[in-house]
């Protein structure tokens, strides 16, 4: 039962895109580090979300383009 719960939680949080999930974890860590200083940290997560979204979409577009090139005509 615990294993099924952990696997379900992993699938929900990470899903198919583990690099983006890792990027979110790193961005949260960076936000925590910046917040521990005297610098405002509110801007870091929205910026990270935009960067990670663009990166994820570019990877997907490249993947689809490769698939189209490899498909027989």
mmCIF file of the N, C-alpha and C atoms, coordinates in Angstrom:
data_MODEL
# 
_entry.id   MODEL 
# 
loop_
_atom_site.group_PDB 
_atom_site.id 
_atom_site.type_symbol 
_atom_site.label_atom_id 
_atom_site.label_alt_id 
_atom_site.label_comp_id 
_atom_site.label_asym_id 
_atom_site.label_entity_id 
_atom_site.label_seq_id 
_atom_site.pdbx_PDB_ins_code 
_atom_site.Cartn_x 
_atom_site.Cartn_y 
_atom_site.Cartn_z 
_atom_site.occupancy 
_atom_site.B_iso_or_equiv 
_atom_site.pdbx_formal_charge 
_atom_site.auth_seq_id 
_atom_site.auth_comp_id 
_atom_site.auth_asym_id 
_atom_site.auth_atom_id 
_atom_site.pdbx_PDB_model_num 
ATOM 1   N N  . UNK A 1 1  ? 0.824  -1.195 0.000   1.00 0.00 ? 1  UNK A N  1 
ATOM 2   C CA . UNK A 1 1  ? 0.000  0.000  0.000   1.00 0.00 ? 1  UNK A CA 1 
ATOM 3   C C  . UNK A 1 1  ? 0.871  1.264  0.000   1.00 0.00 ? 1  UNK A C  1 
ATOM 4   N N  . UNK A 1 2  ? 1.906  1.276  0.834   1.00 0.00 ? 2  UNK A N  1 
ATOM 5   C CA . UNK A 1 2  ? 2.796  2.446  0.888   1.00 0.00 ? 2  UNK A CA 1 
ATOM 6   C C  . UNK A 1 2  ? 3.548  2.603  -0.426  1.00 0.00 ? 2  UNK A C  1 
ATOM 7   N N  . UNK A 1 3  ? 3.943  1.482  -1.016  1.00 0.00 ? 3  UNK A N  1 
ATOM 8   C CA . UNK A 1 3  ? 4.660  1.551  -2.288  1.00 0.00 ? 3  UNK A CA 1 
ATOM 9   C C  . UNK A 1 3  ? 3.770  2.137  -3.380  1.00 0.00 ? 3  UNK A C  1 
ATOM 10  N N  . UNK A 1 4  ? 2.514  1.713  -3.424  1.00 0.00 ? 4  UNK A N  1 
ATOM 11  C CA . UNK A 1 4  ? 1.583  2.229  -4.429  1.00 0.00 ? 4  UNK A CA 1 
ATOM 12  C C  . UNK A 1 4  ? 1.367  3.730  -4.224  1.00 0.00 ? 4  UNK A C  1 
ATOM 13  N N  . UNK A 1 5  ? 1.278  4.157  -2.977  1.00 0.00 ? 5  UNK A N  1 
ATOM 14  C CA . UNK A 1 5  ? 1.111  5.582  -2.690  1.00 0.00 ? 5  UNK A CA 1 
ATOM 15  C C  . UNK A 1 5  ? 2.325  6.373  -3.160  1.00 0.00 ? 5  UNK A C  1 
ATOM 16  N N  . UNK A 1 6  ? 3.519  5.866  -2.857  1.00 0.00 ? 6  UNK A N  1 
ATOM 17  C CA . UNK A 1 6  ? 4.737  6.566  -3.265  1.00 0.00 ? 6  UNK A CA 1 
ATOM 18  C C  . UNK A 1 6  ? 4.875  6.613  -4.783  1.00 0.00 ? 6  UNK A C  1 
ATOM 19  N N  . UNK A 1 7  ? 4.544  5.524  -5.458  1.00 0.00 ? 7  UNK A N  1 
ATOM 20  C CA . UNK A 1 7  ? 4.599  5.526  -6.914  1.00 0.00 ? 7  UNK A CA 1 
ATOM 21  C C  . UNK A 1 7  ? 3.570  6.489  -7.500  1.00 0.00 ? 7  UNK A C  1 
ATOM 22  N N  . UNK A 1 8  ? 2.393  6.555  -6.910  1.00 0.00 ? 8  UNK A N  1 
ATOM 23  C CA . UNK A 1 8  ? 1.377  7.496  -7.367  1.00 0.00 ? 8  UNK A CA 1 
ATOM 24  C C  . UNK A 1 8  ? 1.802  8.937  -7.145  1.00 0.00 ? 8  UNK A C  1 
ATOM 25  N N  . UNK A 1 9  ? 2.403  9.212  -5.990  1.00 0.00 ? 9  UNK A N  1 
ATOM 26  C CA . UNK A 1 9  ? 2.890  10.563 -5.699  1.00 0.00 ? 9  UNK A CA 1 
ATOM 27  C C  . UNK A 1 9  ? 4.009  10.938 -6.660  1.00 0.00 ? 9  UNK A C  1 
ATOM 28  N N  . UNK A 1 10 ? 4.908  10.006 -6.952  1.00 0.00 ? 10 UNK A N  1 
ATOM 29  C CA . UNK A 1 10 ? 6.006  10.258 -7.891  1.00 0.00 ? 10 UNK A CA 1 
ATOM 30  C C  . UNK A 1 10 ? 5.448  10.592 -9.273  1.00 0.00 ? 10 UNK A C  1 
ATOM 31  N N  . UNK A 1 11 ? 4.482  9.800  -9.733  1.00 0.00 ? 11 UNK A N  1 
ATOM 32  C CA . UNK A 1 11 ? 3.896  10.025 -11.052 1.00 0.00 ? 11 UNK A CA 1 
ATOM 33  C C  . UNK A 1 11 ? 3.183  11.376 -11.103 1.00 0.00 ? 11 UNK A C  1 
ATOM 34  N N  . UNK A 1 12 ? 2.509  11.748 -10.021 1.00 0.00 ? 12 UNK A N  1 
ATOM 35  C CA . UNK A 1 12 ? 1.807  13.030 -9.979  1.00 0.00 ? 12 UNK A CA 1 
ATOM 36  C C  . UNK A 1 12 ? 2.778  14.199 -9.989  1.00 0.00 ? 12 UNK A C  1 
ATOM 37  N N  . UNK A 1 13 ? 3.840  14.116 -9.201  1.00 0.00 ? 13 UNK A N  1 
ATOM 38  C CA . UNK A 1 13 ? 4.774  15.233 -9.076  1.00 0.00 ? 13 UNK A CA 1 
ATOM 39  C C  . UNK A 1 13 ? 5.740  15.320 -10.245 1.00 0.00 ? 13 UNK A C  1 
ATOM 40  N N  . UNK A 1 14 ? 6.266  14.217 -10.694 1.00 0.00 ? 14 UNK A N  1 
ATOM 41  C CA . UNK A 1 14 ? 7.281  14.221 -11.737 1.00 0.00 ? 14 UNK A CA 1 
ATOM 42  C C  . UNK A 1 14 ? 6.657  14.001 -13.105 1.00 0.00 ? 14 UNK A C  1 
ATOM 43  N N  . UNK A 1 15 ? 5.755  13.053 -13.211 1.00 0.00 ? 15 UNK A N  1 
ATOM 44  C CA . UNK A 1 15 ? 5.088  12.786 -14.483 1.00 0.00 ? 15 UNK A CA 1 
ATOM 45  C C  . UNK A 1 15 ? 6.063  12.335 -15.549 1.00 0.00 ? 15 UNK A C  1 
ATOM 46  N N  . UNK A 1 16 ? 5.871  12.832 -16.761 1.00 0.00 ? 16 UNK A N  1 
ATOM 47  C CA . UNK A 1 16 ? 6.699  12.426 -17.889 1.00 0.00 ? 16 UNK A CA 1 
ATOM 48  C C  . UNK A 1 16 ? 7.924  13.302 -18.071 1.00 0.00 ? 16 UNK A C  1 
ATOM 49  N N  . UNK A 1 17 ? 7.997  14.390 -17.351 1.00 0.00 ? 17 UNK A N  1 
ATOM 50  C CA . UNK A 1 17 ? 9.034  15.390 -17.616 1.00 0.00 ? 17 UNK A CA 1 
ATOM 51  C C  . UNK A 1 17 ? 9.929  15.587 -16.389 1.00 0.00 ? 17 UNK A C  1 
ATOM 52  N N  . UNK A 1 18 ? 10.793 14.617 -16.130 1.00 0.00 ? 18 UNK A N  1 
ATOM 53  C CA . UNK A 1 18 ? 11.628 14.708 -14.931 1.00 0.00 ? 18 UNK A CA 1 
ATOM 54  C C  . UNK A 1 18 ? 12.624 15.866 -14.985 1.00 0.00 ? 18 UNK A C  1 
ATOM 55  N N  . UNK A 1 19 ? 13.142 16.278 -16.142 1.00 0.00 ? 19 UNK A N  1 
ATOM 56  C CA . UNK A 1 19 ? 14.064 17.420 -16.124 1.00 0.00 ? 19 UNK A CA 1 
ATOM 57  C C  . UNK A 1 19 ? 13.391 18.715 -15.635 1.00 0.00 ? 19 UNK A C  1 
ATOM 58  N N  . UNK A 1 20 ? 12.134 18.900 -16.012 1.00 0.00 ? 20 UNK A N  1 
ATOM 59  C CA . UNK A 1 20 ? 11.424 20.089 -15.544 1.00 0.00 ? 20 UNK A CA 1 
ATOM 60  C C  . UNK A 1 20 ? 11.157 19.986 -14.047 1.00 0.00 ? 20 UNK A C  1 
ATOM 61  N N  . UNK A 1 21 ? 10.798 18.803 -13.567 1.00 0.00 ? 21 UNK A N  1 
ATOM 62  C CA . UNK A 1 21 ? 10.588 18.616 -12.132 1.00 0.00 ? 21 UNK A CA 1 
ATOM 63  C C  . UNK A 1 21 ? 11.875 18.903 -11.357 1.00 0.00 ? 21 UNK A C  1 
ATOM 64  N N  . UNK A 1 22 ? 12.997 18.452 -11.890 1.00 0.00 ? 22 UNK A N  1 
ATOM 65  C CA . UNK A 1 22 ? 14.282 18.739 -11.257 1.00 0.00 ? 22 UNK A CA 1 
ATOM 66  C C  . UNK A 1 22 ? 14.572 20.239 -11.276 1.00 0.00 ? 22 UNK A C  1 
ATOM 67  N N  . UNK A 1 23 ? 14.229 20.910 -12.375 1.00 0.00 ? 23 UNK A N  1 
ATOM 68  C CA . UNK A 1 23 ? 14.406 22.357 -12.460 1.00 0.00 ? 23 UNK A CA 1 
ATOM 69  C C  . UNK A 1 23 ? 13.586 23.098 -11.413 1.00 0.00 ? 23 UNK A C  1 
ATOM 70  N N  . UNK A 1 24 ? 12.372 22.627 -11.160 1.00 0.00 ? 24 UNK A N  1 
ATOM 71  C CA . UNK A 1 24 ? 11.532 23.246 -10.133 1.00 0.00 ? 24 UNK A CA 1 
ATOM 72  C C  . UNK A 1 24 ? 12.163 23.068 -8.755  1.00 0.00 ? 24 UNK A C  1 
ATOM 73  N N  . UNK A 1 25 ? 12.671 21.886 -8.475  1.00 0.00 ? 25 UNK A N  1 
ATOM 74  C CA . UNK A 1 25 ? 13.322 21.646 -7.181  1.00 0.00 ? 25 UNK A CA 1 
ATOM 75  C C  . UNK A 1 25 ? 14.548 22.554 -7.026  1.00 0.00 ? 25 UNK A C  1 
ATOM 76  N N  . UNK A 1 26 ? 15.348 22.671 -8.080  1.00 0.00 ? 26 UNK A N  1 
ATOM 77  C CA . UNK A 1 26 ? 16.517 23.549 -8.026  1.00 0.00 ? 26 UNK A CA 1 
ATOM 78  C C  . UNK A 1 26 ? 16.118 25.014 -7.866  1.00 0.00 ? 26 UNK A C  1 
ATOM 79  N N  . UNK A 1 27 ? 15.033 25.423 -8.534  1.00 0.00 ? 27 UNK A N  1 
ATOM 80  C CA . UNK A 1 27 ? 14.558 26.804 -8.404  1.00 0.00 ? 27 UNK A CA 1 
ATOM 81  C C  . UNK A 1 27 ? 14.047 27.075 -6.998  1.00 0.00 ? 27 UNK A C  1 
ATOM 82  N N  . UNK A 1 28 ? 13.382 26.106 -6.396  1.00 0.00 ? 28 UNK A N  1 
ATOM 83  C CA . UNK A 1 28 ? 12.932 26.276 -5.011  1.00 0.00 ? 28 UNK A CA 1 
ATOM 84  C C  . UNK A 1 28 ? 14.129 26.401 -4.067  1.00 0.00 ? 28 UNK A C  1 
ATOM 85  N N  . UNK A 1 29 ? 15.151 25.598 -4.307  1.00 0.00 ? 29 UNK A N  1 
ATOM 86  C CA . UNK A 1 29 ? 16.358 25.699 -3.490  1.00 0.00 ? 29 UNK A CA 1 
ATOM 87  C C  . UNK A 1 29 ? 17.040 27.045 -3.654  1.00 0.00 ? 29 UNK A C  1 
ATOM 88  N N  . UNK A 1 30 ? 17.120 27.521 -4.896  1.00 0.00 ? 30 UNK A N  1 
ATOM 89  C CA . UNK A 1 30 ? 17.730 28.830 -5.143  1.00 0.00 ? 30 UNK A CA 1 
ATOM 90  C C  . UNK A 1 30 ? 16.913 29.939 -4.492  1.00 0.00 ? 30 UNK A C  1 
ATOM 91  N N  . UNK A 1 31 ? 15.594 29.812 -4.537  1.00 0.00 ? 31 UNK A N  1 
ATOM 92  C CA . UNK A 1 31 ? 14.734 30.803 -3.894  1.00 0.00 ? 31 UNK A CA 1 
ATOM 93  C C  . UNK A 1 31 ? 14.970 30.811 -2.394  1.00 0.00 ? 31 UNK A C  1 
ATOM 94  N N  . UNK A 1 32 ? 15.132 29.642 -1.795  1.00 0.00 ? 32 UNK A N  1 
ATOM 95  C CA . UNK A 1 32 ? 15.396 29.565 -0.360  1.00 0.00 ? 32 UNK A CA 1 
ATOM 96  C C  . UNK A 1 32 ? 16.730 30.220 -0.013  1.00 0.00 ? 32 UNK A C  1 
ATOM 97  N N  . UNK A 1 33 ? 17.729 29.995 -0.852  1.00 0.00 ? 33 UNK A N  1 
ATOM 98  C CA . UNK A 1 33 ? 19.041 30.600 -0.603  1.00 0.00 ? 33 UNK A CA 1 
ATOM 99  C C  . UNK A 1 33 ? 18.958 32.119 -0.724  1.00 0.00 ? 33 UNK A C  1 
ATOM 100 N N  . UNK A 1 34 ? 18.295 32.606 -1.757  1.00 0.00 ? 34 UNK A N  1 
ATOM 101 C CA . UNK A 1 34 ? 18.175 34.053 -1.955  1.00 0.00 ? 34 UNK A CA 1 
ATOM 102 C C  . UNK A 1 34 ? 17.342 34.667 -0.832  1.00 0.00 ? 34 UNK A C  1 
ATOM 103 N N  . UNK A 1 35 ? 16.298 33.963 -0.401  1.00 0.00 ? 35 UNK A N  1 
ATOM 104 C CA . UNK A 1 35 ? 15.437 34.487 0.667   1.00 0.00 ? 35 UNK A CA 1 
ATOM 105 C C  . UNK A 1 35 ? 16.177 34.584 1.999   1.00 0.00 ? 35 UNK A C  1 
ATOM 106 N N  . UNK A 1 36 ? 17.220 33.790 2.181   1.00 0.00 ? 36 UNK A N  1 
ATOM 107 C CA . UNK A 1 36 ? 17.973 33.846 3.432   1.00 0.00 ? 36 UNK A CA 1 
ATOM 108 C C  . UNK A 1 36 ? 18.919 35.038 3.487   1.00 0.00 ? 36 UNK A C  1 
ATOM 109 N N  . UNK A 1 37 ? 19.050 35.756 2.371   1.00 0.00 ? 37 UNK A N  1 
ATOM 110 C CA . UNK A 1 37 ? 19.863 36.966 2.336   1.00 0.00 ? 37 UNK A CA 1 
ATOM 111 C C  . UNK A 1 37 ? 18.944 38.175 2.449   1.00 0.00 ? 37 UNK A C  1 
ATOM 112 N N  . UNK A 1 38 ? 19.482 39.343 2.246   1.00 0.00 ? 38 UNK A N  1 
ATOM 113 C CA . UNK A 1 38 ? 18.683 40.564 2.317   1.00 0.00 ? 38 UNK A CA 1 
ATOM 114 C C  . UNK A 1 38 ? 18.042 40.917 0.976   1.00 0.00 ? 38 UNK A C  1 
ATOM 115 N N  . UNK A 1 39 ? 18.198 40.074 -0.030  1.00 0.00 ? 39 UNK A N  1 
ATOM 116 C CA . UNK A 1 39 ? 17.650 40.330 -1.359  1.00 0.00 ? 39 UNK A CA 1 
ATOM 117 C C  . UNK A 1 39 ? 16.225 39.762 -1.436  1.00 0.00 ? 39 UNK A C  1 
ATOM 118 N N  . UNK A 1 40 ? 15.310 40.491 -2.063  1.00 0.00 ? 40 UNK A N  1 
ATOM 119 C CA . UNK A 1 40 ? 13.950 40.000 -2.254  1.00 0.00 ? 40 UNK A CA 1 
ATOM 120 C C  . UNK A 1 40 ? 13.977 38.792 -3.187  1.00 0.00 ? 40 UNK A C  1 
ATOM 121 N N  . UNK A 1 41 ? 13.244 37.737 -2.832  1.00 0.00 ? 41 UNK A N  1 
ATOM 122 C CA . UNK A 1 41 ? 13.291 36.492 -3.598  1.00 0.00 ? 41 UNK A CA 1 
ATOM 123 C C  . UNK A 1 41 ? 12.005 36.218 -4.367  1.00 0.00 ? 41 UNK A C  1 
ATOM 124 N N  . UNK A 1 42 ? 11.042 37.112 -4.337  1.00 0.00 ? 42 UNK A N  1 
ATOM 125 C CA . UNK A 1 42 ? 9.740  36.854 -4.955  1.00 0.00 ? 42 UNK A CA 1 
ATOM 126 C C  . UNK A 1 42 ? 9.831  36.659 -6.471  1.00 0.00 ? 42 UNK A C  1 
ATOM 127 N N  . UNK A 1 43 ? 10.799 37.242 -7.114  1.00 0.00 ? 43 UNK A N  1 
ATOM 128 C CA . UNK A 1 43 ? 10.914 37.244 -8.565  1.00 0.00 ? 43 UNK A CA 1 
ATOM 129 C C  . UNK A 1 43 ? 11.515 35.954 -9.120  1.00 0.00 ? 43 UNK A C  1 
ATOM 130 N N  . UNK A 1 44 ? 12.144 35.165 -8.266  1.00 0.00 ? 44 UNK A N  1 
ATOM 131 C CA . UNK A 1 44 ? 12.901 34.016 -8.757  1.00 0.00 ? 44 UNK A CA 1 
ATOM 132 C C  . UNK A 1 44 ? 12.009 32.886 -9.281  1.00 0.00 ? 44 UNK A C  1 
ATOM 133 N N  . UNK A 1 45 ? 10.949 32.534 -8.563  1.00 0.00 ? 45 UNK A N  1 
ATOM 134 C CA . UNK A 1 45 ? 10.092 31.432 -9.020  1.00 0.00 ? 45 UNK A CA 1 
ATOM 135 C C  . UNK A 1 45 ? 9.310  31.765 -10.292 1.00 0.00 ? 45 UNK A C  1 
ATOM 136 N N  . UNK A 1 46 ? 8.727  32.980 -10.432 1.00 0.00 ? 46 UNK A N  1 
ATOM 137 C CA . UNK A 1 46 ? 8.077  33.274 -11.723 1.00 0.00 ? 46 UNK A CA 1 
ATOM 138 C C  . UNK A 1 46 ? 9.066  33.230 -12.898 1.00 0.00 ? 46 UNK A C  1 
ATOM 139 N N  . UNK A 1 47 ? 10.267 33.735 -12.688 1.00 0.00 ? 47 UNK A N  1 
ATOM 140 C CA . UNK A 1 47 ? 11.286 33.679 -13.730 1.00 0.00 ? 47 UNK A CA 1 
ATOM 141 C C  . UNK A 1 47 ? 11.647 32.235 -14.056 1.00 0.00 ? 47 UNK A C  1 
ATOM 142 N N  . UNK A 1 48 ? 11.830 31.428 -13.027 1.00 0.00 ? 48 UNK A N  1 
ATOM 143 C CA . UNK A 1 48 ? 12.168 30.014 -13.236 1.00 0.00 ? 48 UNK A CA 1 
ATOM 144 C C  . UNK A 1 48 ? 11.033 29.295 -13.959 1.00 0.00 ? 48 UNK A C  1 
ATOM 145 N N  . UNK A 1 49 ? 9.791  29.615 -13.618 1.00 0.00 ? 49 UNK A N  1 
ATOM 146 C CA . UNK A 1 49 ? 8.653  28.975 -14.287 1.00 0.00 ? 49 UNK A CA 1 
ATOM 147 C C  . UNK A 1 49 ? 8.641  29.310 -15.776 1.00 0.00 ? 49 UNK A C  1 
ATOM 148 N N  . UNK A 1 50 ? 8.895  30.567 -16.111 1.00 0.00 ? 50 UNK A N  1 
ATOM 149 C CA . UNK A 1 50 ? 8.932  30.953 -17.526 1.00 0.00 ? 50 UNK A CA 1 
ATOM 150 C C  . UNK A 1 50 ? 10.070 30.258 -18.268 1.00 0.00 ? 50 UNK A C  1 
ATOM 151 N N  . UNK A 1 51 ? 11.245 30.230 -17.660 1.00 0.00 ? 51 UNK A N  1 
ATOM 152 C CA . UNK A 1 51 ? 12.402 29.587 -18.296 1.00 0.00 ? 51 UNK A CA 1 
ATOM 153 C C  . UNK A 1 51 ? 12.157 28.091 -18.467 1.00 0.00 ? 51 UNK A C  1 
ATOM 154 N N  . UNK A 1 52 ? 11.640 27.442 -17.425 1.00 0.00 ? 52 UNK A N  1 
ATOM 155 C CA . UNK A 1 52 ? 11.396 26.005 -17.503 1.00 0.00 ? 52 UNK A CA 1 
ATOM 156 C C  . UNK A 1 52 ? 10.296 25.672 -18.505 1.00 0.00 ? 52 UNK A C  1 
ATOM 157 N N  . UNK A 1 53 ? 9.278  26.504 -18.595 1.00 0.00 ? 53 UNK A N  1 
ATOM 158 C CA . UNK A 1 53 ? 8.215  26.278 -19.576 1.00 0.00 ? 53 UNK A CA 1 
ATOM 159 C C  . UNK A 1 53 ? 8.771  26.374 -20.992 1.00 0.00 ? 53 UNK A C  1 
ATOM 160 N N  . UNK A 1 54 ? 9.552  27.403 -21.256 1.00 0.00 ? 54 UNK A N  1 
ATOM 161 C CA . UNK A 1 54 ? 10.127 27.554 -22.600 1.00 0.00 ? 54 UNK A CA 1 
ATOM 162 C C  . UNK A 1 54 ? 11.044 26.381 -22.939 1.00 0.00 ? 54 UNK A C  1 
ATOM 163 N N  . UNK A 1 55 ? 11.869 25.998 -21.986 1.00 0.00 ? 55 UNK A N  1 
ATOM 164 C CA . UNK A 1 55 ? 12.797 24.877 -22.185 1.00 0.00 ? 55 UNK A CA 1 
ATOM 165 C C  . UNK A 1 55 ? 12.036 23.578 -22.464 1.00 0.00 ? 55 UNK A C  1 
ATOM 166 N N  . UNK A 1 56 ? 10.973 23.348 -21.705 1.00 0.00 ? 56 UNK A N  1 
ATOM 167 C CA . UNK A 1 56 ? 10.172 22.148 -21.883 1.00 0.00 ? 56 UNK A CA 1 
ATOM 168 C C  . UNK A 1 56 ? 9.496  22.137 -23.251 1.00 0.00 ? 56 UNK A C  1 
ATOM 169 N N  . UNK A 1 57 ? 8.946  23.274 -23.656 1.00 0.00 ? 57 UNK A N  1 
ATOM 170 C CA . UNK A 1 57 ? 8.290  23.356 -24.963 1.00 0.00 ? 57 UNK A CA 1 
ATOM 171 C C  . UNK A 1 57 ? 9.286  23.188 -26.110 1.00 0.00 ? 57 UNK A C  1 
ATOM 172 N N  . UNK A 1 58 ? 10.478 23.743 -25.969 1.00 0.00 ? 58 UNK A N  1 
ATOM 173 C CA . UNK A 1 58 ? 11.501 23.571 -27.005 1.00 0.00 ? 58 UNK A CA 1 
ATOM 174 C C  . UNK A 1 58 ? 11.915 22.107 -27.133 1.00 0.00 ? 58 UNK A C  1 
ATOM 175 N N  . UNK A 1 59 ? 12.084 21.432 -26.000 1.00 0.00 ? 59 UNK A N  1 
ATOM 176 C CA . UNK A 1 59 ? 12.452 20.017 -26.049 1.00 0.00 ? 59 UNK A CA 1 
ATOM 177 C C  . UNK A 1 59 ? 11.364 19.198 -26.727 1.00 0.00 ? 59 UNK A C  1 
ATOM 178 N N  . UNK A 1 60 ? 10.114 19.490 -26.419 1.00 0.00 ? 60 UNK A N  1 
ATOM 179 C CA . UNK A 1 60 ? 8.998  18.765 -27.027 1.00 0.00 ? 60 UNK A CA 1 
ATOM 180 C C  . UNK A 1 60 ? 8.919  19.039 -28.533 1.00 0.00 ? 60 UNK A C  1 
ATOM 181 N N  . UNK A 1 61 ? 9.095  20.289 -28.934 1.00 0.00 ? 61 UNK A N  1 
ATOM 182 C CA . UNK A 1 61 ? 9.048  20.634 -30.358 1.00 0.00 ? 61 UNK A CA 1 
ATOM 183 C C  . UNK A 1 61 ? 10.167 19.929 -31.120 1.00 0.00 ? 61 UNK A C  1 
ATOM 184 N N  . UNK A 1 62 ? 11.367 19.899 -30.542 1.00 0.00 ? 62 UNK A N  1 
ATOM 185 C CA . UNK A 1 62 ? 12.479 19.195 -31.188 1.00 0.00 ? 62 UNK A CA 1 
ATOM 186 C C  . UNK A 1 62 ? 12.183 17.704 -31.315 1.00 0.00 ? 62 UNK A C  1 
ATOM 187 N N  . UNK A 1 63 ? 11.590 17.140 -30.276 1.00 0.00 ? 63 UNK A N  1 
ATOM 188 C CA . UNK A 1 63 ? 11.252 15.723 -30.291 1.00 0.00 ? 63 UNK A CA 1 
ATOM 189 C C  . UNK A 1 63 ? 10.242 15.413 -31.385 1.00 0.00 ? 63 UNK A C  1 
ATOM 190 N N  . UNK A 1 64 ? 9.220  16.253 -31.517 1.00 0.00 ? 64 UNK A N  1 
ATOM 191 C CA . UNK A 1 64 ? 8.215  16.043 -32.561 1.00 0.00 ? 64 UNK A CA 1 
ATOM 192 C C  . UNK A 1 64 ? 8.807  16.232 -33.956 1.00 0.00 ? 64 UNK A C  1 
ATOM 193 N N  . UNK A 1 65 ? 9.693  17.211 -34.110 1.00 0.00 ? 65 UNK A N  1 
ATOM 194 C CA . UNK A 1 65 ? 10.327 17.442 -35.408 1.00 0.00 ? 65 UNK A CA 1 
ATOM 195 C C  . UNK A 1 65 ? 11.184 16.244 -35.801 1.00 0.00 ? 65 UNK A C  1 
ATOM 196 N N  . UNK A 1 66 ? 11.926 15.688 -34.861 1.00 0.00 ? 66 UNK A N  1 
ATOM 197 C CA . UNK A 1 66 ? 12.735 14.504 -35.141 1.00 0.00 ? 66 UNK A CA 1 
ATOM 198 C C  . UNK A 1 66 ? 11.862 13.329 -35.547 1.00 0.00 ? 66 UNK A C  1 
ATOM 199 N N  . UNK A 1 67 ? 10.732 13.186 -34.872 1.00 0.00 ? 67 UNK A N  1 
ATOM 200 C CA . UNK A 1 67 ? 9.830  12.092 -35.178 1.00 0.00 ? 67 UNK A CA 1 
ATOM 201 C C  . UNK A 1 67 ? 9.266  12.223 -36.593 1.00 0.00 ? 67 UNK A C  1 
ATOM 202 N N  . UNK A 1 68 ? 8.960  13.454 -36.994 1.00 0.00 ? 68 UNK A N  1 
ATOM 203 C CA . UNK A 1 68 ? 8.444  13.684 -38.361 1.00 0.00 ? 68 UNK A CA 1 
ATOM 204 C C  . UNK A 1 68 ? 9.507  13.377 -39.408 1.00 0.00 ? 68 UNK A C  1 
ATOM 205 N N  . UNK A 1 69 ? 10.757 13.731 -39.111 1.00 0.00 ? 69 UNK A N  1 
ATOM 206 C CA . UNK A 1 69 ? 11.836 13.469 -40.076 1.00 0.00 ? 69 UNK A CA 1 
ATOM 207 C C  . UNK A 1 69 ? 12.120 11.981 -40.206 1.00 0.00 ? 69 UNK A C  1 
ATOM 208 N N  . UNK A 1 70 ? 11.949 11.242 -39.105 1.00 0.00 ? 70 UNK A N  1 
ATOM 209 C CA . UNK A 1 70 ? 12.236 9.804  -39.115 1.00 0.00 ? 70 UNK A CA 1 
ATOM 210 C C  . UNK A 1 70 ? 11.084 8.986  -39.694 1.00 0.00 ? 70 UNK A C  1 
ATOM 211 N N  . UNK A 1 71 ? 9.896  9.582  -39.766 1.00 0.00 ? 71 UNK A N  1 
ATOM 212 C CA . UNK A 1 71 ? 8.731  8.829  -40.265 1.00 0.00 ? 71 UNK A CA 1 
ATOM 213 C C  . UNK A 1 71 ? 8.844  8.606  -41.771 1.00 0.00 ? 71 UNK A C  1 
ATOM 214 N N  . UNK A 1 72 ? 8.453  7.427  -42.237 1.00 0.00 ? 72 UNK A N  1 
ATOM 215 C CA . UNK A 1 72 ? 8.489  7.170  -43.687 1.00 0.00 ? 72 UNK A CA 1 
ATOM 216 C C  . UNK A 1 72 ? 7.439  8.009  -44.405 1.00 0.00 ? 72 UNK A C  1 
ATOM 217 N N  . UNK A 1 73 ? 7.760  8.445  -45.590 1.00 0.00 ? 73 UNK A N  1 
ATOM 218 C CA . UNK A 1 73 ? 6.833  9.289  -46.366 1.00 0.00 ? 73 UNK A CA 1 
ATOM 219 C C  . UNK A 1 73 ? 5.812  8.485  -47.111 1.00 0.00 ? 73 UNK A C  1 
# 
